[in-house]
Amino acid sequence: MHKSPYYNLISFYTVFLLFGSFSTSILPTYFFGQGLSLNQMMLGKMVFFVGQILLLLGLRSLSAKLSWRMALVTSIVYILLIINLRSLTPFYIGQFINGMSLFFFFVFYNIAHFELTPKDKTGSSSALMFILPSLVSIFAPLMAGYLAQISILFIWAISILLFMVCYRLVSFQKDFKLAYSIKESLNEIKTTRIFLLLEGLWEALPFGIIPIYTLFFIKEPLPFGIYLSYLSVISIIANYLLGKLSDRIRKRTVFLYPITIAIAVTTFLFPISTNSLILWVILTSILQILLPIFWNVSTAFVVDSHADLRKAIPGREIVLSVGRLMGLSLAFASFTFEKQPKYIFLILGLFMLFYPVILFVRTRIRKSHIYL
């Protein structure tokens, strides 16, 4: 495969996304059909991030190719554990192992992606990183939902095939080693730590609450896949255009104010949609337009703010994961004590609202920080 390292990396990333999206996108309906409650699924999401955090804290020296192979192995082990789900034990073990795959893949992928990106193209390269999941998610959940309606065995068989293709593509990637200190990584991101924590806390909404809460309205694989495909379609163009524009303007904080405020307001509105599928679709659609843009700009914001990515990226992942676990813990409490959770949306909306407030205080009032 005589292509540039960046091309090889993007090809590998695309196949990995296809593998992940196809194999896991309609799993909430599968778990629901196996008798798991929404509360148990939310707890599974928490266990997922515990797996990632433990590796981030415990395994601090590894090579990229080995890590990516481990990401694929842990992903396929997860699938094998849930193929014939008869109890909660393999479900929770599988979630823990799948959380490890998040560490093994994205810590090294994020470093490789931005080290191969010219500095003046950070925004558009970041946009591509977040557009690709949306592109893949246009058809992968739809195909998975359709095949799952026929037989769930199709999902497992095609997932194993995609695993083999992706595993082969690891051989064509540029290898590098990473060794980091937790203290040094957290110190490297000192100026952006609070924003990463707030982002992680709020991300309990897209990573945990939305896919699980949607089961109140949609319980079959094919309609669920159609819903996910629809959400992906509406996010792509806005994200790409924003990436191009932010590279030209360079001052990414300009975009962070309106985006974070819009996300906070949208989150505050979610309680009015909990009994209406139409309102739920409208609000999740608005969020899906905003979310890739936010991830694009906030990621480029962190990359621009820290010169040493091999220290910054592990620190970023640690803080994001801790925030996500905390946010999901609050969501789990909401799903436990409320018949149909509503208060959690107000709490997460507040977390996101703190983002532009703190940014404004630091840059405009105290003038203690300067961000690109």
N, C-alpha and C positions, 0 to 999 in steps of 0.2 A: 504494500500500500504506500506508494511513493507520493504522498501528499504532505502538506505543511503540518507541523505539530498541532496548530490550532484547528485545522480541518479535521484531523484525526480525532482530536478531543471532542469536537462538536458532534461528529458522527457517533462516537462512543456514547456521549451524553444522550443523544436522541434515542438510541436503541435502549439504553438503560431506562429512560423515561417511558418508552413504549412498554418495556417489560413490567415496570412498576405500575403504570396506569392500568394496563390490561389485567394484571393479576390481582390488583387490590381495589380498583375503583368501585366495584359493586359489592364488595365484601360486607358493608353494613346490612344489606338486604339478606345476604347469606347467613350472617350471624343471627339476624332477627328471625329468620326461618328455622334456625337451629335451636331457638328458644332462649337466646340471650336477651336480657333486658337492656334498655337504654343506659341504665345506671352501670351495669356490668361492662358495657362497651366503653363508657366514659372512663371507668377505672382502668380498662385495658389501654386507653390512650395515655394515662398517667404512667403505667408500667412501661410503655413504649419509650417515653422520654427518660425514665430512670435508667434504662439500658444504655441510652446514648450518653447520659451524664457520667455514669460510672466508667465508661471507656474514655471519655474526655479527661477525666481526672486520674485514671489509672494507667492508661496506655499512651505514653507521650513520646515514643520513638518508633517510627515505622517508615517503610518505603511506599511510594504511591501505588505501584503495580500490585504489591502484596495486599495493600489496603483495599484497592478496588476489587480484587478477587475475593477478599473476605466479605466485602459488601454483597457480592453476588451470592456467595455461599450461604451467608446468614439469611438472605432474602429467600432463597429456595428452601432452606431448612424451615423457615416460617411457614411457607406454603405447604410443605409436607406435614407439618404439625397440625394444620387446620383442615386438611383434605377430608378427614373423616372425624369431625368434631363431635365427641360424645360426652365431654365434661369440660369444666372451666379450666382445669389444670393445663392442658395443652394450649388453650387459648391464651392464658396469661404468660406462659413460658414463651409461646410464639411471639407475643407482643414485645416481650423483653428482648428477644433475639433480633426481632425486626428493628428495634430501636438501635441496636448495635450497628445494623447496616447503614443507618443514617450517618453515624459517626464515620464509618469506614469509607463511605462514598464522598460525602460533601466537604469534609475538612480538606481533603486533598484536591477535590475537583475545584473548589472555590479558589484555592491558591493557584492551581495550574491555569485556570481560566483567566484570571486577572494578570498573572505574570506573563502570559502570552498575548495580552491585550495592550496595544499602544496607549500611553497615558492620555492622549487627547481623544481616545475612543472609548473611554471607560463607560460613559452613559449608554451608548448604542450597544456596546458589548454586554453590559448588564441587562439592557432591554432584551437582547437575544436570549440570554440565559433564562429570562422569565417568560418570553414569548414561546419558546419551544415546549414547555409543559402545557401551555394552552393549546398549541397546535396539535400536539399528540392527544390531548384530552378532548379534541373535537370528535375523533372517531373511535379511539380505544375504548372508552366506557360504553359507547353505543354498540360496538361490536361485542364487547363482553356481556352487556345486558341481553343482547339478542341471543347469543350462544348459551348463556346461563338459563334462559327460558327453555331451551331445548334440553340441555344437560350441563350441569356444573363441571362434568368431566372435560368438556372442551376447554374450559378456563385453565384447568390444571395442565392439560397436555400442551396447549399453545404457550403457556407460561414457561414450561420446561424447555421448549424449543427456543424461545427468546433468550432464556438464560444462557443457553449454549452459544448462541450467536454473540451475545454481549461478552461472555467470558473470553471468547476468541479475540474480540476487539481490544481487550486489555493489552495484548502483546504488541500492538502498534502504538502504544502511548509512550510519551517521554517520561522516563522514570526519574524520581528524585526522592531524597530522604528528608524526613521532618523529625526534628527533636525539639521539644519546647518545654519551658518551665511554666507552670501555672501562674506563679507570681509575676514572671516577666510578661506573659501574655496578657494578664489582667492589667498590669501597669501600662502596657502598650496602648490599650484602648481606654485609658482613664478618662479622656475627654468625651468619649461617646458611650461609656458604660450605661449611664442612666437611660439613654435613648434605646439602647439594645434591650435593657430590662423591660422597659415599658412596651416595646414592640413585642417581646416574647409573651408578656402577660396578656396583651390583647389578642395575640395569635391563637389563644385557646378558642376563639370564635371560628376562624376558618378551618383550623386543624382538627378540632374536636366537636364543637357544638353544632355547626351547620350540617355536616354529613350525618350526625346522629339525630339531631332534631328533625331533619327532613323526613325521617321515618314516621313521624306523626302524620305526615301527608302522603308519602309515597313509600310503598312497601314491596313492590315487585321489581326485579332486576332491570327489565327493559325500560319502564318509565323512569327509573332511577338513573340509568345510563343516559337516556335522552336528556334529562334534567342537567346532568353534569356536562354533557356535550354542548348544550345550549349556553351554559355559563361560560364555557371556554371560548365560544365564538365571539362573544361580545367584548372580550377583554383585549384582543390582539392588536388592533390598529392603534388604539389610544396609547398602549404601552410602547409600541415601536416609535411613534411620532414623538412621544415625550423623551425617549432616549436620545433621539437625534437633536431635539431642541435643547436638552440639558447639556449636551456636549458643546453646543455653540455658546450658551450663556455661561456655563461653568459654575455659576453660583447656585448650587443645588438647594440650598436652604430656601430660596425663593419658592420652589415647588413644594417643599415640605410643609409650609404653613397651610395653604389651601387644601392639600391632600389629606393631612392629618385631621384638620377640622372637619372636612367633609366625611371622613371615615367615622369620626367620633359622633357626629350628628346622625349618620345612618345607623350606627350601633344603638344609639338612644331610641331610635324609632322601632327597633325590632319587637318590643313587647306588644305593639299594636298588630303585629302580623302572626302571632302565635295561634290564632284560630282561623286564619284565612290563607289558603294556598296561594291565591292571587297576590295578596300583599307580601307573602313570604318570597314568592318568585321575584316580585318587583324589587324588594330590598336586597335580596341576595344578588340580583342582577347589577344593581347599583354598586354594591360592594365588589363584585367581580370586575367591574370597570376600574374601580379605584385601586384595588389590591395589587395587581401587577405593577401599576405605576408607582405605588408606594414602595413595594419591594425593590423595584428598579432604582429609584432615587435614593432610598435609605441605604441600600447596599453600596451604590456608587459614593454616597456621602461618607460611609465608613472607609471605603478603599482610598478615597481622596485624602482622608484625614490621617491616615497611618501609612508610613513609608515601608515598614517591615511587615509584609503580609504573612510571613511564616510565624510571626508572633501574634499578629493582630487577628488572623482568621481563627485559630484555636480559641483565643480569648472571646472573640465574637460568638463562636458556637457555644461556649460554656455559658455565657450570660444569657443568650437567647434561650437555651434549653432550660436553664433554671427558671427563667421567666415563664416559659410555656408550661412547665410542670406546676408552678404556682398558680397560673391562670386556670389550668385544667383541674387543679385541686378545688378551686373555688367553684368551677363548673360542676364537679362531682358533688359538692355539698349542695349546690342548687338543685341538681337532679334528684338528690336524696330527699330533701326536705320540701320541695315544691312538686305538686302533681304535674304541673306544666310550667317549667322554669321561665321566669320573667326578669327577676331582679339581677341575674347575672349579666344581662345585656347592659344595664345601667352602670354596673361596676366596671365592666370592660370598656364602656364608652368613656368613663372618667379617666381610666388609665391612658387611653389614646389622647384625650383632651390635655392631659399633663404634658404630652410630647411638645406641642407648639408653644405652650406656656413656658416651659423650662428653656426651650430654645430661644424664645424672645427675651426672657430675663437674662440669660447668659450673654447674648450678643448685643442687645439693645439697651438694657437697663444697667446691668453691672459692667458690661463690656469686658468681661473676663475671658471670653473665648472668641476666636475667629474661625469660622468654618467655611469651606468652599461650598 
